Structures are given as structure tokens and as C-alpha cells.
């Protein structure tokens, strides 16, 4: 999903009201989902929670860097360090939500 969205050259009229606000929220949502599912998959494979969290955030950060490099070569797109930081922030949100969700599930099963 992330790679296909970052390959799109044009998201519509440049003067679209609020477009500058939509991009960061898109990055946050995509990478929050990536962080959440990556951490969940690692925990289900037996990784300790702290290690799964670190790997999920690190993996999302690496993928974000590679995605920004990719976007530098897509016509009418640009690459930005701020977008990369937004990706890591989104992954952190996803991992945090995953930890909260796991904690609720563990307490509910007792």
C-alpha cells in the first residue's frame, strides 16, 4: 500500500484546500498501521515485547527512508527528511497502540 501510494505522481489540483494538512496525516496513518501490524506479527512469533517494539520502529524507519529515496525519482513528487520523521512518528503511534491493545487483551483473558 505505501509503495503504491508513493508512486502516484499527482494527487489532484495543487491548490486543493487543506492538501498540506492531508499529507502528514497520510504518512502517520500508513506508518502507524505498519508499526502496529509489524509489532503484532513479531510478538506472535515469540519476540519479547520490547524487542518487537524496537524492530517494528526500526523497520518502519528504514522503510520510510527507502520510500523517501524512491519518491525523489517519481515525477512531481519530492523527498523530505520531515516526511521521514513523520513516518517514524506514525510508526511510534502504531506500536504504542499495539502495546495498549496487547495489555487490554492480556487483562481481559485473566
N, C-alpha and C positions, 0 to 999 in steps of 0.2 A: 504494500500500500504506500509506504513512504517513498520508495523509489519511483513508483509510477506517478505520484503527485509531483515530485520534484523534477520530473522530466517534462512537465507541461510548460510550454513557453509563455503562454498568455492566459491569464485568468479573467480576462474581460477588460472593460474600459479602465484606463489608468485613473480616471477621475472618479471612480466609484467611491461614494461616500463611505468612510469608515474602513476602507481597504487596508490602511496602515495598521488598524487595530486587529483585523482578522488574521493577518499573517502570524503574529506571535501566538495567538490563541490556537492556531492550527498546529504550529510547532509543538506547543505544550501538550495539546491533546494527543497528537501522534506519538510523541515520545513518552507520555505518561502511560499510554496503552502498551508501548514496547517495554518499558520498565516493569510494569505490573505483570505482564504475561511471562517475561523472562525470569523474573524473580520467582514467580509461582512455579514455573517449569523446573527451575533448579532446586527449589525446596522439595518438590515432589520426587526429584531424582535422588534425594538424600543429602543434598548440601546443607550444612548448618545455615541458619537464617542470616547470620552476619556475613558469611562468605557469599551467599546467594545475593544479598543486597549489594555487596561490593562489585561482584561480577556483573550484575544487571546494570548498575550505573556505569561501570567502566565500558561494558559492551555498547550501551546506548551512546556514550560519549564518542567512542571510536566510530560507530556507525554514523553519528552526527557529523563528525569531521569528514568522513568519506563522502557523505551526502553533500556537504558544502563544497567539497572539491568537484564533485560531479556537477553541481549547479553552476559552477564557473564556466562550464563548457556548453551549457544549454542556452540557446539564443533567447534573449530578452529576460534572462534570469541573472542574478548576481550571487556572489558568495560573501558571507558575512560572519565575522567572529561572534557578533552579537546573536546571530541565529544559532550558532553552535552552543553558546552559553544557554540560550533559551531551550535548546534540545536537552541539555544536561539538567536544567531546572525541571523540565517536564518529566524526565525520567525519575528524578528525585521525588516528584509528586506521586508518580505511579508506584514507585517502590514503597513509599510511605503509606499509601492507600492499601497496598498489598499487605504490609505488616499489620495495619489496623484490622483489615479483613481477616487475616490469619488468626489474630488474637481473639476476635469475636467468635470465630468458628471453634477455636480451642476451648473457650469458656462455655460455649453453647453445648459442646459434646460431653461436658462433665456431668 
